[in-house]
Amino acid sequence: MRNSNPQVVIDPDRIAADGFAVLPELIDGATCDHLRGEAVRLLSGGELRRGGLRGVLRLSELFREFVRSDAVVSVMESVLGPGCHAVRSIVFDKTAESNWLVPWHQDTTIALRTRCEVDRFGPWSVKDGIPHVRPPSQVLERMLTLRVHLDESGFENGPLLVVPASHLGGVLPETSIDPARCEQSSVTCATNAGGAVLMRPLTLHASRRALNPQHRRVLHLEFAARGALPEPLEWAEF
């Protein structure tokens, strides 16, 4: 696979302050076409859950190659440091048939290989047969999500909404999340195909239903810094 866009420049201080960044052009057109074709293949043959398919790095050598590409490694290491790695992968597609909305929330759980009782990790749950747990905020603060947009994600197509700097308050009680206030403070992360969004897991985010639903395929990759997870816990997809 060709390298993506080596000219992408990341400001780690800006991400630390805002909790997110929009990258207008992370990958070139040819790379985007290849990744989109792979997403179409997986989504047409997999068991979908809410318009998405989990664990796609286990299913696709092309996606694994992309995650190892110089462009992705340089972007993620510029924020998380050397040795960071992908720990969860999902492909989403928002269409007229699967036009969902996501209420305001933080991403507060991680996917692990097996359940193992460790102090301050809990509660546990199981999603698609994979153990999930809420870790201490220190683990989530050493993670970063990369959302690679394989189709245009415009204002009418249900793009990601975020509240800048909302990650700075740590894990918030769900009862303290005020949707109206989030809407007033929100920023729309619209991107072209080949663009991407970087986001800290604790950044408040949401997604409305698309007003003009078309394909909105996103390769969602969660990365963790080296040593972010204490032993004996192991990431589900690393």
C-alpha positions as semicolon CSV with decimal commas, in nm:
position;residue;x (nm);y (nm);z (nm)
1;M;0,000;0,000;0,000
2;R;0,126;0,348;-0,083
3;N;0,199;0,572;0,207
4;S;-0,085;0,804;0,288
5;N;-0,010;1,175;0,316
6;P;0,338;1,233;0,464
7;Q;0,270;1,608;0,487
8;V;0,008;1,572;0,761
9;V;0,124;1,773;1,062
10;I;-0,018;1,709;1,408
11;D;-0,007;1,956;1,697
12;P;-0,008;1,737;2,012
13;D;-0,060;2,043;2,234
14;R;-0,376;2,132;2,044
15;I;-0,514;1,781;2,082
16;A;-0,424;1,787;2,452
17;A;-0,623;2,109;2,491
18;D;-0,920;2,043;2,259
19;G;-0,944;1,665;2,276
20;F;-0,979;1,628;1,898
21;A;-0,843;1,736;1,560
22;V;-0,980;1,717;1,205
23;L;-0,732;1,607;0,938
24;P;-0,871;1,721;0,600
25;E;-0,654;1,479;0,399
26;L;-0,493;1,188;0,577
27;I;-0,487;0,948;0,282
28;D;-0,470;0,991;-0,095
29;G;-0,746;0,894;-0,333
30;A;-0,598;0,558;-0,434
31;T;-0,551;0,450;-0,072
32;C;-0,904;0,562;0,012
33;D;-1,043;0,360;-0,280
34;H;-0,861;0,046;-0,165
35;L;-0,978;0,083;0,195
36;R;-1,335;0,159;0,089
37;G;-1,342;-0,151;-0,129
38;E;-1,224;-0,359;0,166
39;A;-1,490;-0,204;0,390
40;V;-1,758;-0,288;0,132
41;R;-1,635;-0,648;0,120
42;L;-1,640;-0,691;0,496
43;L;-1,971;-0,517;0,551
44;S;-2,143;-0,722;0,281
45;G;-2,025;-1,053;0,425
46;G;-2,020;-0,993;0,800
47;E;-2,280;-0,999;1,072
48;L;-2,359;-0,631;1,122
49;R;-2,449;-0,468;1,448
50;R;-2,598;-0,121;1,427
51;G;-2,442;-0,056;1,089
52;G;-2,096;-0,171;1,193
53;L;-1,861;-0,466;1,212
54;R;-1,618;-0,510;1,503
55;G;-1,271;-0,660;1,507
56;V;-1,192;-0,586;1,143
57;L;-0,814;-0,592;1,198
58;R;-0,851;-0,964;1,262
59;L;-1,036;-1,000;0,932
60;S;-0,835;-0,789;0,692
61;E;-0,466;-0,794;0,602
62;L;-0,522;-0,472;0,406
63;F;-0,643;-0,291;0,717
64;R;-0,354;-0,435;0,920
65;E;-0,111;-0,310;0,655
66;F;-0,272;0,033;0,667
67;V;-0,237;0,053;1,044
68;R;0,134;-0,024;1,006
69;S;0,185;0,238;0,731
70;D;0,431;0,521;0,790
71;A;0,161;0,788;0,774
72;V;-0,060;0,628;1,040
73;V;0,233;0,542;1,266
74;S;0,376;0,894;1,245
75;V;0,040;1,057;1,323
76;M;-0,037;0,835;1,620
77;E;0,316;0,834;1,763
78;S;0,326;1,213;1,748
79;V;0,057;1,213;2,017
80;L;0,093;0,881;2,202
81;G;0,466;0,827;2,168
82;P;0,674;0,544;2,018
83;G;0,536;0,195;2,045
84;C;0,167;0,288;2,049
85;H;-0,056;0,032;1,882
86;A;-0,412;-0,031;1,764
87;V;-0,627;-0,208;2,026
88;R;-0,979;-0,199;1,879
89;S;-1,116;-0,170;1,525
90;I;-1,463;-0,118;1,382
91;V;-1,605;-0,033;1,039
92;F;-1,925;0,173;1,041
93;D;-2,159;0,256;0,755
94;K;-2,448;0,497;0,802
95;T;-2,704;0,449;0,523
96;A;-3,073;0,505;0,459
97;E;-3,136;0,152;0,589
98;S;-2,912;0,198;0,895
99;N;-2,949;0,566;0,980
100;W;-2,884;0,572;1,353
101;L;-2,815;0,847;1,600
102;V;-2,572;0,835;1,891
103;P;-2,652;1,045;2,199
104;W;-2,390;1,250;2,380
105;H;-2,142;1,026;2,561
106;Q;-1,780;0,946;2,635
107;D;-1,606;0,623;2,531
108;T;-1,532;0,470;2,869
109;T;-1,485;0,098;2,803
110;I;-1,205;-0,104;2,647
111;A;-1,204;-0,447;2,482
112;L;-0,986;-0,715;2,643
113;R;-0,886;-1,072;2,559
114;T;-1,012;-1,227;2,881
115;R;-1,173;-1,115;3,202
116;C;-0,929;-1,076;3,487
117;E;-1,016;-0,903;3,812
118;V;-0,784;-0,605;3,864
119;D;-0,833;-0,325;4,115
120;R;-1,025;-0,024;3,977
121;F;-1,125;-0,205;3,655
122;G;-1,502;-0,249;3,636
123;P;-1,784;-0,302;3,579
124;W;-1,744;-0,573;3,318
125;S;-1,969;-0,653;3,022
126;V;-1,962;-0,869;2,709
127;K;-2,014;-0,731;2,355
128;D;-2,014;-0,969;2,060
129;G;-1,851;-1,229;2,283
130;I;-1,562;-0,998;2,378
131;P;-1,506;-0,891;2,742
132;H;-1,529;-0,515;2,793
133;V;-1,448;-0,320;3,106
134;R;-1,437;0,038;3,231
135;P;-1,074;0,113;3,321
136;P;-0,940;0,391;3,541
137;S;-0,934;0,727;3,362
138;Q;-0,553;0,710;3,347
139;V;-0,580;0,431;3,088
140;L;-0,829;0,621;2,873
141;E;-0,610;0,931;2,891
142;R;-0,334;0,733;2,719
143;M;-0,556;0,638;2,426
144;L;-0,649;0,812;2,102
145;T;-0,909;0,724;1,838
146;L;-0,843;0,761;1,467
147;R;-1,158;0,777;1,252
148;V;-1,066;0,744;0,885
149;H;-1,349;0,862;0,659
150;L;-1,382;0,650;0,347
151;D;-1,676;0,856;0,215
152;E;-1,759;1,222;0,245
153;S;-1,905;1,310;0,584
154;G;-2,087;1,638;0,533
155;F;-2,333;1,834;0,743
156;E;-2,635;1,642;0,604
157;N;-2,482;1,297;0,642
158;G;-2,478;1,257;1,020
159;P;-2,118;1,362;1,094
160;L;-1,944;1,337;1,428
161;L;-2,010;1,616;1,677
162;V;-1,769;1,691;1,962
163;V;-1,750;1,927;2,259
164;P;-1,400;2,080;2,269
165;A;-1,203;2,035;2,593
166;S;-1,474;1,814;2,745
167;H;-1,216;1,538;2,805
168;L;-1,037;1,750;3,064
169;G;-1,298;1,670;3,329
170;G;-1,219;1,297;3,330
171;V;-1,493;1,035;3,333
172;L;-1,825;1,215;3,379
173;P;-2,134;1,068;3,546
174;E;-2,393;1,006;3,274
175;T;-2,645;1,210;3,472
176;S;-2,419;1,515;3,443
177;I;-2,415;1,513;3,061
178;D;-2,659;1,783;2,946
179;P;-2,749;1,729;2,577
180;A;-2,869;2,087;2,530
181;R;-2,544;2,233;2,663
182;C;-2,344;1,988;2,453
183;E;-2,530;2,097;2,140
184;Q;-2,461;2,463;2,214
185;S;-2,088;2,399;2,256
186;S;-2,048;2,141;1,982
187;V;-1,822;2,142;1,678
188;T;-1,912;1,948;1,363
189;C;-1,630;1,728;1,233
190;A;-1,717;1,730;0,863
191;T;-1,456;1,572;0,635
192;N;-1,404;1,471;0,276
193;A;-1,333;1,112;0,179
194;G;-0,974;1,046;0,282
195;G;-0,992;1,283;0,577
196;A;-0,984;1,174;0,939
197;V;-1,071;1,277;1,291
198;L;-0,847;1,225;1,593
199;M;-1,031;1,214;1,925
200;R;-0,954;1,141;2,288
201;P;-1,198;0,877;2,423
202;L;-1,322;1,105;2,702
203;T;-1,420;1,384;2,462
204;L;-1,798;1,419;2,464
205;H;-1,928;1,326;2,121
206;A;-2,249;1,237;1,939
207;S;-2,392;1,182;1,593
208;R;-2,731;1,281;1,453
209;R;-2,931;1,086;1,199
210;A;-2,840;1,182;0,845
211;L;-3,076;1,427;0,676
212;N;-2,965;1,303;0,335
213;P;-2,843;0,950;0,411
214;Q;-2,577;0,813;0,182
215;H;-2,292;0,577;0,252
216;R;-2,075;0,712;0,535
217;R;-1,814;0,442;0,584
218;V;-1,566;0,503;0,865
219;L;-1,269;0,292;0,974
220;H;-1,264;0,346;1,351
221;L;-0,930;0,259;1,515
222;E;-0,849;0,296;1,883
223;F;-0,482;0,322;1,978
224;A;-0,312;0,298;2,316
225;A;0,029;0,414;2,431
226;R;0,289;0,153;2,513
227;G;0,237;0,021;2,865
228;A;-0,106;0,183;2,904
229;L;-0,262;-0,144;3,024
230;P;-0,131;-0,310;3,341
231;E;-0,051;-0,680;3,356
232;P;-0,206;-0,935;3,346
233;L;-0,470;-0,762;3,131
234;E;-0,436;-0,798;2,753
235;W;-0,597;-0,601;2,471
236;A;-0,846;-0,798;2,263
237;E;-0,696;-0,702;1,927
238;F;-0,327;-0,648;1,996
